[in-house]
Amino acid sequence: YIYVHIHTCEISHPRSHICFGMKSPEEMRQQAHIQVVSKNLYSQDNHHSPLQYGVLDHRMGTSEKDRPCETCGKNLADCLGHYGYIDLELPCFHVGYFKAVIGILQMICKTCCRIMLSVEEKKQFLDYLKRPGLTYLQKRGLKKKVSEKCRKKNTCPYCGAFNGTVKKCGLLKIIHEKYKTNKKVVDPVVSTFLQSFETAIEHNKEVEPLLGRAQENLNPLVVLNLFKRIPAEDIPLLLMNPEAGKPSDLILTRLLVPPLCIRPSVVSDLKSGTNEDDLTMKLTEIIFLNDVIKKHRISGAKTQMIMEDWDFLQLQCALYINSELSGIPLNMAPKKWTRGFVQRLKGKQGRFRGNLSGKRVDFSGRTVISPDPNLRIDEVAVPVHVAKILTFPEKVNKANINFMRKLVRNGPDVHPGANFIQQRHTQMKRFLKYGNREKMAQELKFGDIVERHLIDGDIVLFNRQPSLHKLSIMAHIARVKPHRTFRFNECVCTPYNADFDGDEMNLHLPQTEEAKAEALVLMGTKANLVTPRNGEPLIAAIQDFLTGAYLLTLKDTFFDRAKACQIIASILVGKDEKIKVRLPPPAILKPVTLWTGKQVFSLILKPSDDCPVKANLRTKGKQYCGKGEDLCHNDSYVTIQNSELMSGSMDKGTLGSGSKNNIFYILLRDWGQVEAADAMSRLARLAPVYLSNRGFSIGIGDVTPGQGLLKAKYELLNAGYKKCDEYIEALNTGKLQQQPGCTAEETLEVKFL
């Protein structure tokens, strides 16, 4: 594990690339400050001080606030930590590199350690490797080719030695089938080996059947010696970079001990002693096993005992790195589950997903969402409770000093107010709940920073989890409202995949002017009306808006002047409040002047003469009769000419998402995102007003099946029963044809299903 600390310099040097490699034992020794040799954590005195050269030696950093590091003298916040190292008594396989080790062993001769390729093949592959700009996939393909060529060869082209297959055998064990051959012509090495057992077979017949299973055990010590003897010119053919790591570095002979700050000791208040981190405990076990092996070697214990200890040491080194190993023998399995390095990094709670990609942040809020069609599609209603807590640091300048004074006077409890004030010269933050706010307001100077409440018009980021695509987080304009939920226009439900059955959403307040501008331009709802997948509109009319617009644009919908003006007045809100609506001439003059719903709908696209929008659309509807275009008797051919709806009723095809024959798509394409968003916001206000006055209800009669449906259902059921009776009759008379692999009863069951 390599920690790279890049310090920011005055002059930034361009980085050409980043290279990951393996540390050699010598590099580990150079990086470390001490060698860790003691298995005890604390000295036996009453002070409970960490033992020197132990796993908790404070020369490797500190994990306590009141105790500085003994190497650099810095405190917990400033000391990055220092490494130690443990020398393993016997080498061990690295659980992360175990597959790579087997891969290399399959490519080299197990006698002379050279790669099993002829001189011509070597030259050919090396020439290919020297090509500049080889991609990762090309290198991987090359490695596969080299590996396949090497595995096909049984005899080394250089020393003539016989090489069998190398494979994994149990947990962290590698075997080499050196004496196994399937060929009719037996290799002389194998025949010599088998002949050497002739005398043994004569005296003990049980040896003979076991001879075919004879194999060579490649333990870490053997593998390490093989890897050290691999010639330097063969290393590139193993697709390894000699500068980043040699094959011998894949075997653990020395273990880095990480700094204390990533494995702190926790002092328990309830019971005496401390709670040590899993890594610390694993390191003490490794040192203990090291000592046991050392004693056994000095005292000349049985080889069997040393091999068992070695296996156990190997397992502990593997669990230290990855504690979720499968296939651990029961007698060696750990009693308690621990977290290894791999577990710290991977998964949802790991370092990457839990602490880097998805971390808890400041200046964010979360609450239940609810719909509000009176908001524009780029707005979100924020509860006043949230607005008082989320703050934005605003610099005092000539233009806003009076407004800032007002906010400071209001303080943290009245909205709009401010929570903190930071003076330009002192850099001291003052909490506005206490002290003389009037005096502070008067003393406000240009350059001071006021942490004001979130107010109307602020840009906020709005997000719903799971964030499955980029439109799951978009920028909205805040509107501070009473009550306790976030509210937004239902048109924006589709990209968030939100519904209002108790969903919660997150809101983030960007903290700089640059962030606000970037959020609005790149992430604003107006800038994301279409999906990047296929360019179709994603933010469009849904539910009641579609129902209201469809009923409004039916050909038998008429309004008198009072009713038409009342419905049209619903769009005069917010940005459209001062608009001078041009009421079109009535469609029917006698006996009473009447306006059609289509005329009212046209005002959504072009409410006044000042509006330049002239949208045009001709498309078939769902009920289109197939001929006559705009003369369709079902009124299902939509014609919009210069922003006037001439024929057709608006439905999901022309207003909803997922189609490019959509009026909002035409507005976006020809007139820009602002006009499309404005038209959508007008529809969101007008359609519910019409629908709530007209009424739209559904009764039990609407969902009760009629006579035709009931008849069709019974016919379907009777046909099914009849067929089943035929199958049963065929079974009883023995005429049922059995399906392959089934008995007669099983065939009947399959036929039924």
C-alpha positions, -999 to 999 in steps of 0.1 A, spaced: 0 0 0 15 32 -11 4 66 3 14 94 -20 14 129 -5 16 156 -31 24 190 -16 12 220 -34 42 241 -47 44 276 -59 52 263 -94 31 233 -104 50 207 -123 29 188 -149 24 151 -141 29 129 -171 15 97 -155 11 78 -122 27 44 -116 16 18 -91 42 -7 -80 53 -30 -53 78 -21 -26 109 -42 -24 120 -53 12 149 -28 9 125 1 1 103 -9 30 133 -7 53 142 27 40 106 40 44 103 26 80 116 43 111 119 13 133 119 -25 132 90 -39 152 102 -70 172 82 -72 204 48 -90 206 39 -72 239 20 -39 234 27 -22 268 55 -22 293 48 -38 327 51 -6 347 22 12 362 22 40 337 8 18 309 33 32 284 37 16 250 67 -8 248 97 3 226 100 -16 194 64 -29 199 35 -25 176 23 6 195 57 23 197 50 61 195 78 66 170 53 54 144 30 84 151 4 90 177 -33 81 182 -38 103 213 -46 140 215 -24 148 244 7 129 233 30 141 205 47 118 180 82 108 191 97 110 156 86 144 144 72 159 176 39 169 160 4 164 174 -23 140 162 -37 166 137 -4 174 120 16 141 122 9 120 91 24 89 109 55 69 102 60 33 92 77 3 109 85 -31 96 85 -67 106 110 -92 92 92 -125 86 112 -156 97 101 -175 66 87 -160 34 49 -161 28 26 -157 -2 9 -124 -5 -29 -132 -8 -35 -104 -32 -7 -115 -56 -14 -152 -53 -29 -155 -88 -1 -135 -103 25 -158 -86 8 -189 -102 6 -171 -135 44 -164 -135 52 -200 -124 32 -213 -153 54 -192 -177 88 -201 -164 109 -232 -162 110 -246 -127 147 -256 -130 165 -228 -148 139 -201 -142 139 -188 -178 107 -181 -197 95 -211 -217 97 -194 -251 122 -200 -279 146 -173 -289 125 -164 -320 93 -162 -300 110 -140 -274 123 -116 -300 88 -114 -317 70 -106 -284 97 -81 -272 94 -62 -306 57 -60 -300 62 -47 -265 85 -20 -276 57 -3 -296 48 30 -281 13 36 -268 2 0 -261 -32 1 -244 -40 -19 -212 -62 -43 -232 -35 -50 -258 -10 -58 -230 -35 -81 -213 -41 -99 -246 -3 -103 -251 1 -117 -216 -26 -143 -224 -8 -153 -256 26 -156 -239 10 -177 -211 -8 -200 -235 24 -206 -255 44 -213 -223 18 -237 -209 17 -258 -241 55 -266 -237 65 -295 -214 102 -292 -220 123 -262 -213 140 -250 -246 172 -240 -226 179 -266 -200 157 -295 -213 141 -300 -180 105 -315 -178 78 -290 -166 43 -301 -156 12 -281 -148 13 -256 -119 -20 -251 -100 -35 -240 -67 -41 -267 -42 -61 -256 -12 -55 -223 6 -23 -206 -4 -7 -238 -16 8 -243 -50 17 -277 -65 38 -286 -96 28 -318 -113 64 -326 -122 60 -364 -124 27 -367 -141 25 -374 -178 -3 -383 -202 19 -391 -232 27 -426 -244 64 -418 -246 73 -413 -209 99 -385 -203 133 -398 -190 131 -376 -159 97 -391 -149 109 -427 -157 140 -422 -136 119 -409 -107 95 -439 -109 124 -464 -111 139 -449 -79 109 -464 -60 113 -500 -73 130 -512 -41 104 -494 -20 76 -510 -39 90 -545 -34 90 -541 4 57 -520 6 30 -526 -20 9 -496 -8 35 -472 -23 26 -483 -59 -9 -467 -63 3 -435 -47 32 -430 -73 8 -416 -99 -2 -388 -75 34 -377 -68 39 -339 -71 62 -312 -61 51 -287 -34 61 -252 -43 63 -235 -9 71 -197 -7 108 -203 -1 112 -224 -33 91 -198 -53 111 -169 -39 144 -186 -50 130 -193 -84 118 -157 -88 152 -143 -77 168 -163 -105 146 -150 -133 169 -133 -158 163 -95 -162 157 -97 -199 128 -121 -193 109 -98 -168 93 -76 -196 78 -108 -212 60 -115 -179 44 -81 -185 61 -66 -155 79 -33 -152 113 -40 -135 114 -4 -122 79 -7 -105 86 -42 -90 105 -74 -96 88 -109 -94 106 -116 -61 86 -86 -45 54 -106 -50 65 -128 -20 63 -114 15 96 -114 33 91 -82 52 58 -66 63 52 -29 67 36 -19 100 12 10 93 12 43 114 -8 44 147 -32 70 134 -49 45 111 -52 19 139 -59 39 171 -62 23 206 -94 32 223 -93 35 261 -125 20 276 -142 39 305 -162 8 316 -134 -17 320 -97 -14 326 -73 -17 297 -77 -6 261 -95 -18 230 -69 -24 203 -76 -22 165 -79 -54 145 -47 -46 125 -27 -42 158 -40 -75 171 -31 -92 138 4 -78 138 10 -90 174 -1 -125 163 23 -124 133 52 -114 156 42 -141 181 43 -168 153 76 -154 141 91 -159 176 76 -194 177 92 -204 144 125 -189 155 125 -209 188 116 -241 169 144 -236 144 170 -229 171 159 -258 193 158 -282 163 121 -291 165 105 -315 140 100 -303 105 63 -311 108 59 -286 136 78 -258 118 57 -265 86 25 -262 106 37 -229 122 47 -217 87 12 -224 74 -3 -206 103 20 -176 98 10 -175 61 -27 -176 70 -23 -147 95 -4 -126 69 -33 -133 45 -60 -124 70 -41 -92 78 -46 -81 42 -80 -98 34 -100 -112 63 -127 -127 42 -109 -158 28 -128 -189 18 -114 -224 23 -97 -220 56 -93 -254 74 -115 -257 105 -85 -262 128 -69 -229 116 -101 -208 112 -100 -176 134 -124 -174 163 -134 -138 158 -140 -119 125 -116 -90 120 -113 -62 94 -84 -65 70 -70 -38 46 -93 -51 18 -124 -48 40 -114 -12 49 -114 -3 12 -141 -23 -5 -179 -23 -4 -205 2 5 -190 11 39 -154 11 25 -131 40 21 -140 47 -15 -178 44 -15 -184 52 21 -159 80 28 -148 95 -5 -176 91 -31 -204 92 -5 -195 113 25 -217 132 49 -214 169 42 -222 203 57 -247 228 43 -272 201 34 -307 192 44 -331 163 40 -368 160 44 -400 146 28 -411 159 -6 -445 170 -18 -459 184 -50 -466 220 -58 -478 228 -93 -477 266 -85 -439 265 -85 -420 269 -118 -402 238 -130 -368 253 -120 -379 261 -84 -379 243 -51 -398 253 -20 -375 251 11 -391 251 46 -382 282 67 -368 259 94 -341 246 69 -335 281 55 -325 294 90 -298 267 94 -283 266 59 -261 296 54 -242 313 25 -211 334 32 -217 367 14 -191 394 12 -202 429 21 -199 454 -7 -213 487 -18 -244 472 -34 -255 450 -6 -243 467 27 -278 479 36 -294 445 30 -266 429 51 -271 453 79 -308 443 80 -299 406 81 -274 412 109 -301 430 129 -325 402 124 -300 376 138 -303 338 136 -339 334 148 -357 357 123 -358 349 86 -342 364 66 -313 368 90 -277 358 96 -260 334 119 -224 345 119 -202 374 110 -165 372 101 -146 405 102 -122 411 74 -91 420 95 -95 399 127 -107 366 109 -128 360 141 -162 345 138 -189 360 159 -222 343 167 -251 367 162 -274 351 188 -256 370 216 -241 405 217 -253 439 205 -265 432 169 -274 468 162 -238 479 170 -224 450 148 -246 461 119 -234 497 121 -197 485 123 -201 464 92 -174 472 66 -167 463 30 -149 429 28 -166 414 60 -183 381 54 -218 376 67 -231 340 69 -267 348 59 -297 325 58 -308 308 26 -331 333 8 -354 334 -23 -333 332 -55 -304 312 -41 -292 283 -62 -294 249 -45 -286 214 -56 -315 189 -53 -308 152 -52 -328 120 -48 -311 87 -40 -304 63 -56 -284 86 -80 -287 63 -110 -279 89 -137 -266 125 -139 -302 139 -138 -307 125 -103 -290 157 -90 -300 191 -105 -299 227 -96 -330 246 -86 -338 281 -75 -349 282 -38 -382 297 -26 -385 299 11 -420 288 22 -437 278 55 -443 242 65 -419 213 67 -415 197 33 -395 203 1 -419 211 -27 -414 211 -64 -433 210 -97 -445 174 -106 -430 178 -142 -396 172 -126 -405 139 -110 -394 118 -140 -356 125 -139 -355 120 -101 -379 90 -104 -397 105 -74 -432 100 -61 -449 115 -31 -456 84 -10 -430 94 17 -399 99 -5 -372 120 10 -347 142 -9 -314 160 -2 -307 196 -7 -272 212 -9 -263 248 -8 -232 258 -29 -208 280 -9 -193 303 -36 -205 325 -64 -185 304 -89 -202 272 -76 -236 288 -79 -230 299 -115 -216 266 -125 -245 247 -109 -271 268 -126 -255 267 -161 -245 230 -161 -270 214 -137 -300 236 -139 -334 219 -147 -337 242 -178 -304 229 -191 -315 193 -186 -349 192 -201 -338 164 -225 -321 131 -215 -285 127 -227 -293 90 -236 -313 98 -268 -322 135 -268 -359 130 -259 -376 153 -234 -375 139 -198 -390 169 -180 -425 172 -195 -462 172 -185 -474 142 -164 -505 130 -146 -531 158 -140 -514 181 -164 -520 156 -192 -556 149 -181 -563 186 -178 -548 195 -212 -565 166 -229 -600 176 -216 -593 213 -223 -584 207 -259 -614 183 -267 -634 197 -296 -666 201 -275 -650 223 -248 -663 259 -249 -661 288 -224 -679 321 -222 -658 352 -217 -659 352 -179 -649 315 -176 -621 319 -203 -606 349 -186 -608 332 -152 -588 302 -165 -563 324 -184 -557 345 -153 -542 314 -135 -510 319 -156 -505 354 -144 -481 345 -115 -445 353 -107 -425 361 -139 -457 363 -160 -476 385 -135 -473 417 -156 -480 401 -189 -507 417 -211 -527 387 -224 -542 391 -259 -575 374 -258 -581 359 -293 -614 366 -311 -642 342 -300 -647 311 -321 -685 314 -319 -703 348 -320 -740 339 -320 -762 333 -300 -735 339 -273 -697 346 -277 -677 314 -269 -640 305 -269 -628 270 -275 -604 251 -251 -579 250 -280 -578 288 -281 -571 289 -243 -544 263 -247 -527 284 -274 -521 311 -249 -498 288 -230 -474 289 -260 -479 326 -269 -497 346 -242 -491 381 -256 -482 399 -288 -448 408 -272 -439 370 -271 -419 361 -302 -426 324 -301 -442 309 -332 -441 272 -328 -452 248 -355 -460 211 -352 -479 185 -373 -482 150 -359 -506 120 -356 -523 113 -323 -531 79 -307 -567 79 -320 -559 89 -356 -584 74 -380 -557 69 -407 -567 94 -434 -575 131 -439 -548 145 -415 -564 175 -398 -599 164 -410 -596 132 -388 -631 125 -373 -615 116 -340 -598 150 -338 -565 132 -333 -542 149 -358 -524 177 -339 -517 208 -360 -500 238 -343 -495 267 -366 -476 298 -354 -483 289 -318 -521 284 -324 -536 249 -319 -557 245 -350 -568 208 -346 -563 177 -325 -564 172 -288 -532 173 -268 -523 140 -251 -493 122 -237 -477 119 -272 -476 156 -277 -471 168 -241 -455 139 -222 -419 127 -220 -403 101 -243 -412 115 -278 -397 141 -301 -431 150 -316 -436 169 -283 -445 206 -282 -420 212 -255 -392 196 -276 -402 219 -305 -400 250 -282 -367 239 -268 -352 231 -302 -364 263 -320 -369 289 -292 -345 278 -264 -348 264 -229 -363 294 -213 -394 294 -235 -398 257 -231 -396 260 -193 -420 290 -193 -446 271 -214 -444 240 -191 -448 262 -160 -479 279 -175 -494 245 -183 -487 233 -148 -508 262 -134 -536 263 -160 -544 226 -163 -551 219 -126 -572 251 -124 -594 239 -152 -595 203 -140 -604 212 -104 -634 233 -116 -646 208 -143 -642 178 -120 -626 145 -128 -638 115 -108 -637 77 -110 -663 54 -95 -666 16 -89 -687 14 -121 -657 25 -142 -637 -5 -131 -665 -32 -130 -661 -57 -159 -690 -56 -184 -709 -86 -199 -685 -88 -229 -654 -91 -207 -670 -117 -184 -681 -138 -214 -646 -137 -229 -631 -147 -195 -654 -177 -191 -647 -189 -227 -609 -187 -219 -613 -207 -187 -636 -233 -202 -611 -238 -231 -583 -244 -206 -603 -269 -185 -613 -287 -217 -577 -291 -228 -567 -304 -193 -595 -330 -195 -582 -341 -228 -546 -346 -214 -560 -366 -184 -581 -388 -208 -549 -394 -229 -530 -404 -198 -557 -429 -187 -559 -445 -221 -521 -445 -225 -520 -422 -255 -501 -393 -238 -467 -389 -255 -440 -387 -228 -415 -359 -229 -378 -369 -228 -366 -377 -192 -401 -375 -177 -425 -401 -164 -462 -400 -176 -473 -381 -145 -444 -355 -148 -453 -351 -185 -489 -344 -175 -478 -317 -150 -456 -301 -176 -485 -300 -201 -508 -284 -175 -483 -257 -167 
